[in-house]
Amino acid sequence: MKHMLDPAAYILPPDLDATLAGLWTDGHYAVDGSDLSLLNMCMATARPDLVIEIGTATGLSTAALAVLQDHHGIAGHVRSYDLRDVLWFDESRAVGDLVPQVAGPLAERVHIRTGVTALDVAGDVEAGTAGLAFIDASHQHPWPLLDTLLILPLMAPRAPIVHHDLQLYRNAENMVGVGPKVLFDQLTPGERFVASDMGLGHATVQMPNRAVADNVFGLWRRDALGGQARQLSQGLLLPWSLSAPLDDALAGQIAARLRAVYPGEVAHNFEIGHARFKTTQGWAIGQTGAPLSGPRRLLNGLRRRLGLRS
Ligand SMILES: C[S@@+](CC[C@H](N)C(=O)[O-])C[C@H]1O[C@@H](n2cnc3c(N)ncnc32)[C@H](O)[C@@H]1O
């Protein structure tokens, strides 16, 4: 499907580019100019009335998606979801606080829900109706894969799903952010795309680009979901990189949803992966339940902090 993307759309509308050039800082871990340019290519092809985003943070990408929709003459909506109410790098700021500044009057087309995960999107969105999704939430494996499985049934057939931070696994300071890469590796080359597949390097934009290339990748929803979900779910069997336990109640809800929409193998693979994770996690922190040593507590605290980002 990547032949359907138009490289001429690998650029940003100048007004949006100028606004973001004045706002963007690396510390917010937001999309950069090339990431957004690839999203613009997807927008131009998919022409989505409804865009779903998992991982809002400041709302820079959320608002940019609404502006890109409008740029292509689409009077649609962006629905964005975040686990937190406040920004993880500045708790005095509300999630989504940049949306009015970036989107202006288009902010009314943006709908943000906080305190939720991709599990909650199905309560707002009818199956098969979303035309584009952007996933940029937890980068710890298996969250990017789970986010994908949870929203795939809500996507229209052949709609693109774009993931951020594919290259994070190469960053030596990041201990856990391998999830986008694990997901990428479950896809055949024909089912995924990055900018360099189309001969594209960094986009020519005013707003900054990070040094790393191909930091976003896309995949397409197949017409029939069962085979795609079974294939993706193989990745759930690979070692999980969560920095904290996955709550059993949440795990139960995820398994129930996977079982409701996919062949049983998908939920089964999730349950096997979770059981393995619990075993190795017990091994890593000590099976006895004894209090952790000071250095171990420090290490876990560091992991949790990185986990917010990753
Ligand atoms: C990298 S930031 C998003 C940046 C934003 N997309 C942008 O480009 O401007 C990641 C966000 O995902 C949220 N998050 C982390 N884990 C999540 C999860 N499991 N479900 C939903 N949101 C999550 C965090 O609270 C954080 O605000």
Ligand as a Chemical Component Dictionary entry (heavy atoms), coordinates in Angstrom:
data_LIG
# 
_chem_comp.id                   LIG 
_chem_comp.type                 NON-POLYMER 
_chem_comp.pdbx_formal_charge   0 
_chem_comp.three_letter_code    LIG 
# 
loop_
_chem_comp_atom.comp_id 
_chem_comp_atom.atom_id 
_chem_comp_atom.alt_atom_id 
_chem_comp_atom.type_symbol 
_chem_comp_atom.charge 
_chem_comp_atom.model_Cartn_x 
_chem_comp_atom.model_Cartn_y 
_chem_comp_atom.model_Cartn_z 
_chem_comp_atom.pdbx_ordinal 
LIG C1  C1  C 0  5.679  10.991 24.152 1  
LIG S1  S1  S 1  4.263  11.571 24.954 2  
LIG C2  C2  C 0  3.187  11.996 23.619 3  
LIG C3  C3  C 0  3.677  13.138 22.769 4  
LIG C4  C4  C 0  2.669  13.659 21.775 5  
LIG N1  N1  N 0  2.134  12.598 20.939 6  
LIG C5  C5  C 0  3.295  14.718 20.881 7  
LIG O1  O1  O 0  3.954  14.342 19.888 8  
LIG O2  O2  O -1 3.116  15.903 21.153 9  
LIG C6  C6  C 0  3.551  10.124 25.607 10 
LIG C7  C7  C 0  2.240  10.311 26.379 11 
LIG O3  O3  O 0  1.631  9.021  26.507 12 
LIG C8  C8  C 0  1.016  8.912  27.778 13 
LIG N2  N2  N 0  0.904  7.470  28.087 14 
LIG C9  C9  C 0  1.854  6.650  28.627 15 
LIG N3  N3  N 0  1.390  5.401  28.689 16 
LIG C10 C10 C 0  0.125  5.414  28.183 17 
LIG C11 C11 C 0  -0.862 4.421  27.945 18 
LIG N4  N4  N 0  -0.658 3.124  28.242 19 
LIG N5  N5  N 0  -2.042 4.794  27.390 20 
LIG C12 C12 C 0  -2.281 6.098  27.080 21 
LIG N6  N6  N 0  -1.369 7.082  27.271 22 
LIG C13 C13 C 0  -0.193 6.744  27.811 23 
LIG C14 C14 C 0  1.910  9.714  28.703 24 
LIG O4  O4  O 0  1.169  10.173 29.830 25 
LIG C15 C15 C 0  2.409  10.857 27.786 26 
LIG O5  O5  O 0  1.601  12.004 27.953 27 
# 
loop_
_chem_comp_bond.comp_id 
_chem_comp_bond.atom_id_1 
_chem_comp_bond.atom_id_2 
_chem_comp_bond.value_order 
_chem_comp_bond.pdbx_ordinal 
LIG C1  S1  SING 1  
LIG S1  C2  SING 2  
LIG S1  C6  SING 3  
LIG C2  C3  SING 4  
LIG C3  C4  SING 5  
LIG C4  N1  SING 6  
LIG C4  C5  SING 7  
LIG C5  O1  DOUB 8  
LIG C5  O2  SING 9  
LIG C6  C7  SING 10 
LIG C7  O3  SING 11 
LIG C7  C15 SING 12 
LIG O3  C8  SING 13 
LIG C8  N2  SING 14 
LIG C8  C14 SING 15 
LIG N2  C9  SING 16 
LIG N2  C13 SING 17 
LIG C9  N3  DOUB 18 
LIG N3  C10 SING 19 
LIG C10 C11 SING 20 
LIG C10 C13 DOUB 21 
LIG C11 N4  SING 22 
LIG C11 N5  DOUB 23 
LIG N5  C12 SING 24 
LIG C12 N6  DOUB 25 
LIG N6  C13 SING 26 
LIG C14 O4  SING 27 
LIG C14 C15 SING 28 
LIG C15 O5  SING 29 
# 
